[in-house]
Amino acid sequence: MMTNLPPLSAIRAFEAACRHLSFTKAGDELGLTQAAVSYQIKLLEEKLGFPVFVRKTRRIELTGKGAQLAEGVVEAFTRMRQTFQDVQEAEAAELVISSNTTFAVNWLASRMFSFQMQNPDIAVRLVSYGPWEKPKFDEADITISACYQPPAGNFCIPLVEAAFTPMVAPQLAESIGGISCPEDLLKLPIIDPDDPWWLTWFEAAGLPDVDLKKWPTSRMGSQALEANRAIAGQGVAILTPYFCRQALETGQLIQPFDLVCKAEDEAWSLSYPSQNRSSRKVRLFRDWVVAELKRDGLNTNEALKTTAS
């Protein structure tokens, strides 16, 4: 009893020759010469111990045992081809995007319909990861992250700088007679006082020794959540103006000071594994994001950068 399969190259040649009943046509399909196909069939027959084809002038015929093998082998290859096609079509039709909460809620959620209208053949699955979760760069076609660097070898495009400044609901500001100087902020509850952005901003505003310990710790870990608390009048939040444009335009929030600080080496970025570089769906989404940011006036660096190894 044969425990090992014959060489796959010989089985592949046999399957093609069975369908075409021609070594020449089988070779054309496989990118081989007629002699190479004939050699593979000979190897198969030696492995099996019996002939699978009868060679006649200008044509071949399957032997009885060859026909028996052909039925199962051709069916198996047909099923394999269909399986690969089904998986490829499904993969090509679905774009999986992993995004941190801030970008997912404050940017993607309100714009995704535009991308889908432009690309109706692509089904988008958005998977947002929580404030204290690390992005799983290997489980999505595209990952949008802020505080975590993509793995070495990924392609990466910086999207939005990590800029920040205090914001507050106008009614809360009015409750203390308005905000005219940075010290006035300390009269109000501070949202997420342990956020290091607060100390950076106060120092830049001329208050290097500000004490925020009197406020209870309540790290939200997401600007989307912090902004909602600020809009609800629960305190002053330190936020990125770009992600709060709508709240600022509608008057839900105000930005008391022009001073905006930037976090060194921090930015929201879009990244994907190198094997996705030629993917149509990845390319379309990447270019759409860059175009949307340009419409907003952001100077996005379109140059793909490979993260260092």
ZADO-1210 file (C-alpha; in nm, 4 decimals, padded with zeros to 6 digits):
<atoms>
<atom x="00.0000" y="00.0000" z="00.0000" code="MET" pos="1"/>
<atom x="00.1399" y="00.3386" z="-00.1008" code="MET" pos="2"/>
<atom x="00.1643" y="00.5638" z="00.2040" code="THR" pos="3"/>
<atom x="00.3073" y="00.8717" z="00.0310" code="ASN" pos="4"/>
<atom x="00.1550" y="01.0686" z="-00.2539" code="LEU" pos="5"/>
<atom x="00.3458" y="01.0930" z="-00.5814" code="PRO" pos="6"/>
<atom x="00.5223" y="01.4268" z="-00.6407" code="PRO" pos="7"/>
<atom x="00.2734" y="01.7137" z="-00.6638" code="LEU" pos="8"/>
<atom x="00.4283" y="01.8308" z="-00.9903" code="SER" pos="9"/>
<atom x="00.3511" y="01.4899" z="-01.1438" code="ALA" pos="10"/>
<atom x="-00.0065" y="01.4912" z="-01.0113" code="ILE" pos="11"/>
<atom x="-00.0564" y="01.8429" z="-01.1461" code="ARG" pos="12"/>
<atom x="00.0696" y="01.7414" z="-01.4896" code="ALA" pos="13"/>
<atom x="-00.1543" y="01.4335" z="-01.4836" code="PHE" pos="14"/>
<atom x="-00.4631" y="01.6392" z="-01.3935" code="GLU" pos="15"/>
<atom x="-00.4055" y="01.8835" z="-01.6785" code="ALA" pos="16"/>
<atom x="-00.3311" y="01.6034" z="-01.9261" code="ALA" pos="17"/>
<atom x="-00.6510" y="01.4243" z="-01.8213" code="CYS" pos="18"/>
<atom x="-00.8642" y="01.7286" z="-01.8992" code="ARG" pos="19"/>
<atom x="-00.6976" y="01.8066" z="-02.2311" code="HIS" pos="20"/>
<atom x="-00.6004" y="01.4502" z="-02.3343" code="LEU" pos="21"/>
<atom x="-00.2918" y="01.6166" z="-02.4740" code="SER" pos="22"/>
<atom x="00.0549" y="01.6620" z="-02.3285" code="PHE" pos="23"/>
<atom x="00.1072" y="01.9655" z="-02.5500" code="THR" pos="24"/>
<atom x="-00.2082" y="02.1472" z="-02.4327" code="LYS" pos="25"/>
<atom x="-00.1371" y="02.0507" z="-02.0735" code="ALA" pos="26"/>
<atom x="00.2095" y="02.2023" z="-02.1124" code="GLY" pos="27"/>
<atom x="00.0647" y="02.5233" z="-02.2554" code="ASP" pos="28"/>
<atom x="-00.1592" y="02.5574" z="-01.9487" code="GLU" pos="29"/>
<atom x="00.1168" y="02.4821" z="-01.7015" code="LEU" pos="30"/>
<atom x="00.3912" y="02.6768" z="-01.8751" code="GLY" pos="31"/>
<atom x="00.5864" y="02.3580" z="-01.9549" code="LEU" pos="32"/>
<atom x="00.7075" y="02.1924" z="-02.2714" code="THR" pos="33"/>
<atom x="00.5382" y="01.8817" z="-02.4080" code="GLN" pos="34"/>
<atom x="00.8498" y="01.6851" z="-02.3155" code="ALA" pos="35"/>
<atom x="00.8411" y="01.8125" z="-01.9566" code="ALA" pos="36"/>
<atom x="00.4783" y="01.7023" z="-01.9147" code="VAL" pos="37"/>
<atom x="00.5603" y="01.3635" z="-02.0638" code="SER" pos="38"/>
<atom x="00.8489" y="01.3289" z="-01.8184" code="TYR" pos="39"/>
<atom x="00.6236" y="01.4111" z="-01.5213" code="GLN" pos="40"/>
<atom x="00.3706" y="01.1505" z="-01.6358" code="ILE" pos="41"/>
<atom x="00.6519" y="00.8961" z="-01.6654" code="LYS" pos="42"/>
<atom x="00.7594" y="00.9738" z="-01.3064" code="LEU" pos="43"/>
<atom x="00.4012" y="00.9243" z="-01.1926" code="LEU" pos="44"/>
<atom x="00.3711" y="00.5909" z="-01.3675" code="GLU" pos="45"/>
<atom x="00.6976" y="00.4714" z="-01.2164" code="GLU" pos="46"/>
<atom x="00.5753" y="00.5713" z="-00.8740" code="LYS" pos="47"/>
<atom x="00.2409" y="00.3985" z="-00.9260" code="LEU" pos="48"/>
<atom x="00.3782" y="00.0882" z="-01.0956" code="GLY" pos="49"/>
<atom x="00.1316" y="00.0968" z="-01.3847" code="PHE" pos="50"/>
<atom x="00.0624" y="00.3139" z="-01.6925" code="PRO" pos="51"/>
<atom x="-00.2037" y="00.5841" z="-01.6784" code="VAL" pos="52"/>
<atom x="-00.1990" y="00.6766" z="-02.0457" code="PHE" pos="53"/>
<atom x="-00.1814" y="00.4832" z="-02.3692" code="VAL" pos="54"/>
<atom x="00.0391" y="00.6740" z="-02.6147" code="ARG" pos="55"/>
<atom x="-00.0987" y="00.6623" z="-02.9655" code="LYS" pos="56"/>
<atom x="-00.0058" y="00.8516" z="-03.2798" code="THR" pos="57"/>
<atom x="-00.0822" y="01.2202" z="-03.2162" code="ARG" pos="58"/>
<atom x="-00.3088" y="01.1429" z="-02.9214" code="ARG" pos="59"/>
<atom x="-00.3247" y="00.9845" z="-02.5777" code="ILE" pos="60"/>
<atom x="-00.5921" y="00.7850" z="-02.3985" code="GLU" pos="61"/>
<atom x="-00.6426" y="00.7042" z="-02.0339" code="LEU" pos="62"/>
<atom x="-00.5953" y="00.3455" z="-01.9273" code="THR" pos="63"/>
<atom x="-00.8584" y="00.1856" z="-01.7073" code="GLY" pos="64"/>
<atom x="-00.6653" y="00.2633" z="-01.3905" code="LYS" pos="65"/>
<atom x="-00.5741" y="00.6032" z="-01.5299" code="GLY" pos="66"/>
<atom x="-00.9426" y="00.6855" z="-01.5787" code="ALA" pos="67"/>
<atom x="-01.0149" y="00.5727" z="-01.2244" code="GLN" pos="68"/>
<atom x="-00.7440" y="00.8045" z="-01.0917" code="LEU" pos="69"/>
<atom x="-00.8528" y="01.0880" z="-01.3175" code="ALA" pos="70"/>
<atom x="-01.2040" y="01.0946" z="-01.1754" code="GLU" pos="71"/>
<atom x="-01.0832" y="01.1643" z="-00.8229" code="GLY" pos="72"/>
<atom x="-00.7821" y="01.3807" z="-00.9110" code="VAL" pos="73"/>
<atom x="-00.9687" y="01.6148" z="-01.1484" code="VAL" pos="74"/>
<atom x="-01.2519" y="01.6510" z="-00.8960" code="GLU" pos="75"/>
<atom x="-01.0026" y="01.7288" z="-00.6173" code="ALA" pos="76"/>
<atom x="-00.8270" y="01.9968" z="-00.8234" code="PHE" pos="77"/>
<atom x="-01.1626" y="02.1463" z="-00.9240" code="THR" pos="78"/>
<atom x="-01.2619" y="02.1729" z="-00.5586" code="ARG" pos="79"/>
<atom x="-00.9261" y="02.3265" z="-00.4684" code="MET" pos="80"/>
<atom x="-00.9547" y="02.5865" z="-00.7439" code="ARG" pos="81"/>
<atom x="-01.3059" y="02.6767" z="-00.6324" code="GLN" pos="82"/>
<atom x="-01.1998" y="02.7005" z="-00.2689" code="THR" pos="83"/>
<atom x="-00.9097" y="02.9319" z="-00.3522" code="PHE" pos="84"/>
<atom x="-01.1372" y="03.1421" z="-00.5726" code="GLN" pos="85"/>
<atom x="-01.4056" y="03.1667" z="-00.3038" code="ASP" pos="86"/>
<atom x="-01.1537" y="03.2729" z="-00.0383" code="VAL" pos="87"/>
<atom x="-00.9840" y="03.5231" z="-00.2694" code="GLN" pos="88"/>
<atom x="-01.3151" y="03.6780" z="-00.3718" code="GLU" pos="89"/>
<atom x="-01.4270" y="03.7052" z="-00.0099" code="ALA" pos="90"/>
<atom x="-01.0918" y="03.8543" z="00.0914" code="GLU" pos="91"/>
<atom x="-01.1005" y="04.1010" z="-00.1950" code="ALA" pos="92"/>
<atom x="-01.4554" y="04.2097" z="-00.1108" code="ALA" pos="93"/>
<atom x="-01.4089" y="04.2761" z="00.2636" code="GLU" pos="94"/>
<atom x="-01.1826" y="04.5423" z="00.4091" code="LEU" pos="95"/>
<atom x="-01.1070" y="04.4979" z="00.7789" code="VAL" pos="96"/>
<atom x="-01.0029" y="04.8192" z="00.9540" code="ILE" pos="97"/>
<atom x="-00.8780" y="04.8239" z="01.3113" code="SER" pos="98"/>
<atom x="-00.8906" y="05.1694" z="01.4674" code="SER" pos="99"/>
<atom x="-00.8491" y="05.3221" z="01.8097" code="ASN" pos="100"/>
<atom x="-01.1662" y="05.4637" z="01.9639" code="THR" pos="101"/>
<atom x="-01.0896" y="05.8323" z="01.9073" code="THR" pos="102"/>
<atom x="-01.0324" y="05.8038" z="01.5332" code="PHE" pos="103"/>
<atom x="-01.3154" y="05.5525" z="01.4878" code="ALA" pos="104"/>
<atom x="-01.5767" y="05.7651" z="01.6678" code="VAL" pos="105"/>
<atom x="-01.4613" y="06.1181" z="01.5830" code="ASN" pos="106"/>
<atom x="-01.3568" y="06.0624" z="01.2227" code="TRP" pos="107"/>
<atom x="-01.4376" y="05.7317" z="01.0559" code="LEU" pos="108"/>
<atom x="-01.7939" y="05.6863" z="01.1785" code="ALA" pos="109"/>
<atom x="-01.9189" y="06.0074" z="01.0164" code="SER" pos="110"/>
<atom x="-01.7307" y="05.9577" z="00.6881" code="ARG" pos="111"/>
<atom x="-01.7383" y="05.5858" z="00.6155" code="MET" pos="112"/>
<atom x="-02.0563" y="05.6169" z="00.4091" code="PHE" pos="113"/>
<atom x="-01.8660" y="05.8329" z="00.1604" code="SER" pos="114"/>
<atom x="-01.6016" y="05.5646" z="00.1061" code="PHE" pos="115"/>
<atom x="-01.8631" y="05.2936" z="00.0668" code="GLN" pos="116"/>
<atom x="-02.0583" y="05.4988" z="-00.1872" code="MET" pos="117"/>
<atom x="-01.7414" y="05.5433" z="-00.3899" code="GLN" pos="118"/>
<atom x="-01.6523" y="05.1743" z="-00.3587" code="ASN" pos="119"/>
<atom x="-01.9776" y="04.9761" z="-00.3358" code="PRO" pos="120"/>
<atom x="-01.8004" y="04.6476" z="-00.4141" code="ASP" pos="121"/>
<atom x="-01.5971" y="04.6666" z="-00.0902" code="ILE" pos="122"/>
<atom x="-01.7618" y="04.5622" z="00.2351" code="ALA" pos="123"/>
<atom x="-01.6042" y="04.7441" z="00.5289" code="VAL" pos="124"/>
<atom x="-01.5722" y="04.5889" z="00.8733" code="ARG" pos="125"/>
<atom x="-01.4576" y="04.8419" z="01.1322" code="LEU" pos="126"/>
<atom x="-01.3134" y="04.6940" z="01.4493" code="VAL" pos="127"/>
<atom x="-01.2402" y="04.9565" z="01.7135" code="SER" pos="128"/>
<atom x="-01.0167" y="04.8630" z="02.0026" code="TYR" pos="129"/>
<atom x="-01.0651" y="05.0039" z="02.3499" code="GLY" pos="130"/>
<atom x="-00.8662" y="05.2778" z="02.5223" code="PRO" pos="131"/>
<atom x="-00.6430" y="05.0363" z="02.7117" code="TRP" pos="132"/>
<atom x="-00.6029" y="04.7754" z="02.4401" code="GLU" pos="133"/>
<atom x="-00.3041" y="04.7382" z="02.2130" code="LYS" pos="134"/>
<atom x="-00.3797" y="04.7344" z="01.8404" code="PRO" pos="135"/>
<atom x="-00.3569" y="04.3918" z="01.6778" code="LYS" pos="136"/>
<atom x="-00.1692" y="04.4901" z="01.3662" code="PHE" pos="137"/>
<atom x="-00.1710" y="04.1370" z="01.2240" code="ASP" pos="138"/>
<atom x="-00.5485" y="04.0870" z="01.2419" code="GLU" pos="139"/>
<atom x="-00.6646" y="04.3639" z="01.0073" code="ALA" pos="140"/>
<atom x="-00.5963" y="04.4835" z="00.6537" code="ASP" pos="141"/>
<atom x="-00.5343" y="04.8357" z="00.7841" code="ILE" pos="142"/>
<atom x="-00.4677" y="04.9610" z="01.1368" code="THR" pos="143"/>
<atom x="-00.5099" y="05.3166" z="01.2615" code="ILE" pos="144"/>
<atom x="-00.3225" y="05.3737" z="01.5850" code="SER" pos="145"/>
<atom x="-00.1974" y="05.6609" z="01.7985" code="ALA" pos="146"/>
<atom x="00.0294" y="05.5556" z="02.0834" code="CYS" pos="147"/>
<atom x="00.1665" y="05.2307" z="01.9459" code="TYR" pos="148"/>
<atom x="00.4222" y="05.1946" z="01.6697" code="GLN" pos="149"/>
<atom x="00.3426" y="04.9484" z="01.3899" code="PRO" pos="150"/>
<atom x="00.5596" y="04.6345" z="01.3650" code="PRO" pos="151"/>
<atom x="00.8889" y="04.6572" z="01.1801" code="ALA" pos="152"/>
<atom x="00.8421" y="04.6330" z="00.8054" code="GLY" pos="153"/>
<atom x="00.4884" y="04.7734" z="00.7979" code="ASN" pos="154"/>
<atom x="00.4073" y="05.0599" z="00.5662" code="PHE" pos="155"/>
<atom x="00.2961" y="05.3661" z="00.7575" code="CYS" pos="156"/>
<atom x="00.1475" y="05.7102" z="00.6824" code="ILE" pos="157"/>
<atom x="00.1200" y="05.9753" z="00.9583" code="PRO" pos="158"/>
<atom x="-00.2311" y="06.1214" z="00.9540" code="LEU" pos="159"/>
<atom x="-00.3060" y="06.3619" z="01.2407" code="VAL" pos="160"/>
<atom x="-00.0574" y="06.5246" z="01.4776" code="GLU" pos="161"/>
<atom x="-00.1090" y="06.4758" z="01.8496" code="ALA" pos="162"/>
<atom x="-00.1904" y="06.8421" z="01.9210" code="ALA" pos="163"/>
<atom x="-00.3788" y="06.9373" z="02.2357" code="PHE" pos="164"/>
<atom x="-00.5379" y="07.2252" z="02.4243" code="THR" pos="165"/>
<atom x="-00.8059" y="07.2614" z="02.6960" code="PRO" pos="166"/>
<atom x="-01.1717" y="07.2658" z="02.5922" code="MET" pos="167"/>
<atom x="-01.4853" y="07.3206" z="02.7964" code="VAL" pos="168"/>
<atom x="-01.8600" y="07.3528" z="02.7569" code="ALA" pos="169"/>
<atom x="-01.9588" y="07.7230" z="02.7379" code="PRO" pos="170"/>
<atom x="-02.2156" y="07.6918" z="03.0163" code="GLN" pos="171"/>
<atom x="-01.9506" y="07.5491" z="03.2509" code="LEU" pos="172"/>
<atom x="-01.7147" y="07.8359" z="03.1652" code="ALA" pos="173"/>
<atom x="-01.9927" y="08.0863" z="03.2346" code="GLU" pos="174"/>
<atom x="-02.0520" y="07.9267" z="03.5757" code="SER" pos="175"/>
<atom x="-01.7281" y="08.0906" z="03.6980" code="ILE" pos="176"/>
<atom x="-01.7758" y="08.4159" z="03.5095" code="GLY" pos="177"/>
<atom x="-01.5808" y="08.3080" z="03.2034" code="GLY" pos="178"/>
<atom x="-01.2218" y="08.1952" z="03.1431" code="ILE" pos="179"/>
<atom x="-00.9684" y="08.4695" z="03.0806" code="SER" pos="180"/>
<atom x="-00.6411" y="08.3168" z="03.2050" code="CYS" pos="181"/>
<atom x="-00.5008" y="07.9633" z="03.2484" code="PRO" pos="182"/>
<atom x="-00.5493" y="07.9853" z="03.6272" code="GLU" pos="183"/>
<atom x="-00.9255" y="07.9993" z="03.5707" code="ASP" pos="184"/>
<atom x="-00.9185" y="07.6411" z="03.4476" code="LEU" pos="185"/>
<atom x="-00.8178" y="07.5285" z="03.7959" code="LEU" pos="186"/>
<atom x="-01.1510" y="07.6563" z="03.9290" code="LYS" pos="187"/>
<atom x="-01.3256" y="07.3841" z="03.7299" code="LEU" pos="188"/>
<atom x="-01.3142" y="07.0022" z="03.7455" code="PRO" pos="189"/>
<atom x="-01.0279" y="06.8635" z="03.5378" code="ILE" pos="190"/>
<atom x="-01.1132" y="06.5584" z="03.3279" code="ILE" pos="191"/>
<atom x="-00.8390" y="06.2971" z="03.3333" code="ASP" pos="192"/>
<atom x="-00.5950" y="06.4993" z="03.5493" code="PRO" pos="193"/>
<atom x="-00.3315" y="06.2241" z="03.5198" code="ASP" pos="194"/>
<atom x="-00.3054" y="06.2762" z="03.1470" code="ASP" pos="195"/>
<atom x="00.0555" y="06.4016" z="03.0923" code="PRO" pos="196"/>
<atom x="-00.0714" y="06.6447" z="02.8304" code="TRP" pos="197"/>
<atom x="-00.2111" y="06.8616" z="03.1100" code="TRP" pos="198"/>
<atom x="00.1271" y="06.9306" z="03.2730" code="LEU" pos="199"/>
<atom x="00.2832" y="06.9948" z="02.9318" code="THR" pos="200"/>
<atom x="00.0161" y="07.2476" z="02.8416" code="TRP" pos="201"/>
<atom x="00.0160" y="07.4289" z="03.1780" code="PHE" pos="202"/>
<atom x="00.3954" y="07.4566" z="03.1687" code="GLU" pos="203"/>
<atom x="00.3765" y="07.6079" z="02.8202" code="ALA" pos="204"/>
<atom x="00.1077" y="07.8454" z="02.9530" code="ALA" pos="205"/>
<atom x="00.3414" y="07.9687" z="03.2284" code="GLY" pos="206"/>
<atom x="00.2229" y="07.7467" z="03.5152" code="LEU" pos="207"/>
<atom x="00.5002" y="07.4851" z="03.5530" code="PRO" pos="208"/>
<atom x="00.4131" y="07.3941" z="03.9134" code="ASP" pos="209"/>
<atom x="00.0408" y="07.3393" z="03.8790" code="VAL" pos="210"/>
<atom x="-00.1016" y="07.0756" z="04.1165" code="ASP" pos="211"/>
<atom x="-00.3790" y="06.8593" z="03.9730" code="LEU" pos="212"/>
<atom x="-00.3799" y="06.5996" z="04.2493" code="LYS" pos="213"/>
<atom x="-00.6890" y="06.7440" z="04.4131" code="LYS" pos="214"/>
<atom x="-00.8992" y="06.6135" z="04.1251" code="TRP" pos="215"/>
<atom x="-01.0029" y="06.2456" z="04.1334" code="PRO" pos="216"/>
<atom x="-00.8272" y="06.0186" z="03.8870" code="THR" pos="217"/>
<atom x="-01.0590" y="05.9122" z="03.6077" code="SER" pos="218"/>
<atom x="-00.8543" y="05.8184" z="03.3045" code="ARG" pos="219"/>
<atom x="-01.0874" y="05.7683" z="03.0082" code="MET" pos="220"/>
<atom x="-00.8013" y="05.6832" z="02.7749" code="GLY" pos="221"/>
<atom x="-00.9970" y="05.8073" z="02.4751" code="SER" pos="222"/>
<atom x="-01.0618" y="06.1577" z="02.3476" code="GLN" pos="223"/>
<atom x="-01.4017" y="06.0463" z="02.2234" code="ALA" pos="224"/>
<atom x="-01.5049" y="05.9717" z="02.5816" code="LEU" pos="225"/>
<atom x="-01.3318" y="06.2771" z="02.7278" code="GLU" pos="226"/>
<atom x="-01.4983" y="06.5093" z="02.4761" code="ALA" pos="227"/>
<atom x="-01.8412" y="06.3678" z="02.5609" code="ASN" pos="228"/>
<atom x="-01.7809" y="06.4375" z="02.9285" code="ARG" pos="229"/>
<atom x="-01.6708" y="06.7924" z="02.8501" code="ALA" pos="230"/>
<atom x="-01.9768" y="06.8531" z="02.6300" code="ILE" pos="231"/>
<atom x="-02.1936" y="06.7299" z="02.9170" code="ALA" pos="232"/>
<atom x="-02.0410" y="06.9999" z="03.1360" code="GLY" pos="233"/>
<atom x="-01.8553" y="06.7611" z="03.3664" code="GLN" pos="234"/>
<atom x="-01.5231" y="06.9439" z="03.3447" code="GLY" pos="235"/>
<atom x="-01.2405" y="07.0730" z="03.1276" code="VAL" pos="236"/>
<atom x="-01.0806" y="06.8223" z="02.8906" code="ALA" pos="237"/>
<atom x="-00.7502" y="06.8372" z="02.7071" code="ILE" pos="238"/>
<atom x="-00.8296" y="06.7505" z="02.3470" code="LEU" pos="239"/>
<atom x="-00.7043" y="06.7578" z="01.9903" code="THR" pos="240"/>
<atom x="-00.8796" y="07.0468" z="01.8095" code="PRO" pos="241"/>
<atom x="-00.9005" y="06.8584" z="01.4801" code="TYR" pos="242"/>
<atom x="-01.1178" y="06.5865" z="01.6303" code="PHE" pos="243"/>
<atom x="-01.3463" y="06.8423" z="01.7983" code="CYS" pos="244"/>
<atom x="-01.4134" y="07.0696" z="01.5031" code="ARG" pos="245"/>
<atom x="-01.7843" y="06.9954" z="01.4897" code="GLN" pos="246"/>
<atom x="-01.8316" y="07.0484" z="01.8635" code="ALA" pos="247"/>
<atom x="-01.6419" y="07.3776" z="01.8378" code="LEU" pos="248"/>
<atom x="-01.8359" y="07.4920" z="01.5316" code="GLU" pos="249"/>
<atom x="-02.1735" y="07.4147" z="01.6908" code="THR" pos="250"/>
<atom x="-02.0804" y="07.5753" z="02.0216" code="GLY" pos="251"/>
<atom x="-02.0926" y="07.2567" z="02.2257" code="GLN" pos="252"/>
<atom x="-01.7331" y="07.3249" z="02.3270" code="LEU" pos="253"/>
<atom x="-01.5135" y="07.6318" z="02.3363" code="ILE" pos="254"/>
<atom x="-01.1351" y="07.6560" z="02.3160" code="GLN" pos="255"/>
<atom x="-01.0464" y="07.9283" z="02.5674" code="PRO" pos="256"/>
<atom x="-00.6846" y="07.9768" z="02.4530" code="PHE" pos="257"/>
<atom x="-00.4979" y="07.9805" z="02.1237" code="ASP" pos="258"/>
<atom x="-00.2085" y="07.7908" z="02.2826" code="LEU" pos="259"/>
<atom x="-00.1932" y="07.4430" z="02.1283" code="VAL" pos="260"/>
<atom x="00.0883" y="07.2067" z="02.2224" code="CYS" pos="261"/>
<atom x="00.2150" y="06.9057" z="02.0280" code="LYS" pos="262"/>
<atom x="00.3308" y="06.5733" z="02.1654" code="ALA" pos="263"/>
<atom x="00.6746" y="06.4753" z="02.0428" code="GLU" pos="264"/>
<atom x="00.6843" y="06.1660" z="01.8221" code="ASP" pos="265"/>
<atom x="00.3101" y="06.1064" z="01.8594" code="GLU" pos="266"/>
<atom x="00.0534" y="06.1025" z="01.5811" code="ALA" pos="267"/>
<atom x="-00.2391" y="05.9043" z="01.4543" code="TRP" pos="268"/>
<atom x="-00.1109" y="05.6916" z="01.1721" code="SER" pos="269"/>
<atom x="-00.2401" y="05.4460" z="00.9140" code="LEU" pos="270"/>
<atom x="-00.0363" y="05.1317" z="00.8628" code="SER" pos="271"/>
<atom x="-00.0548" y="04.7915" z="00.6981" code="TYR" pos="272"/>
<atom x="00.1716" y="04.4890" z="00.6427" code="PRO" pos="273"/>
<atom x="00.4034" y="04.4938" z="00.3418" code="SER" pos="274"/>
<atom x="00.2117" y="04.2081" z="00.1777" code="GLN" pos="275"/>
<atom x="-00.0935" y="04.4360" z="00.1539" code="ASN" pos="276"/>
<atom x="00.0907" y="04.7024" z="-00.0429" code="ARG" pos="277"/>
<atom x="-00.0522" y="04.5884" z="-00.3780" code="SER" pos="278"/>
<atom x="-00.4021" y="04.5216" z="-00.2410" code="SER" pos="279"/>
<atom x="-00.6618" y="04.7213" z="-00.4329" code="ARG" pos="280"/>
<atom x="-00.8942" y="04.7664" z="-00.1349" code="LYS" pos="281"/>
<atom x="-00.6083" y="04.8836" z="00.0886" code="VAL" pos="282"/>
<atom x="-00.4851" y="05.1275" z="-00.1736" code="ARG" pos="283"/>
<atom x="-00.8345" y="05.2697" z="-00.2296" code="LEU" pos="284"/>
<atom x="-00.8970" y="05.3229" z="00.1405" code="PHE" pos="285"/>
<atom x="-00.5522" y="05.4720" z="00.2011" code="ARG" pos="286"/>
<atom x="-00.5926" y="05.7199" z="-00.0838" code="ASP" pos="287"/>
<atom x="-00.9449" y="05.8095" z="00.0307" code="TRP" pos="288"/>
<atom x="-00.8265" y="05.8854" z="00.3854" code="VAL" pos="289"/>
<atom x="-00.5445" y="06.1058" z="00.2541" code="VAL" pos="290"/>
<atom x="-00.7874" y="06.2902" z="00.0244" code="ALA" pos="291"/>
<atom x="-01.0325" y="06.3482" z="00.3115" code="GLU" pos="292"/>
<atom x="-00.7597" y="06.4901" z="00.5324" code="LEU" pos="293"/>
<atom x="-00.6474" y="06.7219" z="00.2526" code="LYS" pos="294"/>
<atom x="-01.0032" y="06.8489" z="00.2206" code="ARG" pos="295"/>
<atom x="-00.9827" y="06.9386" z="00.5891" code="ASP" pos="296"/>
<atom x="-00.6628" y="07.1325" z="00.5260" code="GLY" pos="297"/>
<atom x="-00.4220" y="06.8835" z="00.6836" code="LEU" pos="298"/>
<atom x="-00.0832" y="06.8454" z="00.5168" code="ASN" pos="299"/>
<atom x="-00.0677" y="06.4683" z="00.5309" code="THR" pos="300"/>
<atom x="00.2610" y="06.3120" z="00.4352" code="ASN" pos="301"/>
<atom x="00.1558" y="06.0780" z="00.1561" code="GLU" pos="302"/>
<atom x="00.4961" y="05.9146" z="00.1252" code="ALA" pos="303"/>
<atom x="00.4808" y="05.5555" z="00.2380" code="LEU" pos="304"/>
<atom x="00.7373" y="05.4836" z="00.5054" code="LYS" pos="305"/>
<atom x="00.8533" y="05.1392" z="00.6004" code="THR" pos="306"/>
<atom x="00.8870" y="05.1131" z="00.9774" code="THR" pos="307"/>
<atom x="01.2381" y="05.0361" z="01.0924" code="ALA" pos="308"/>
<atom x="01.3376" y="04.6811" z="01.1755" code="SER" pos="309"/>
</atoms>
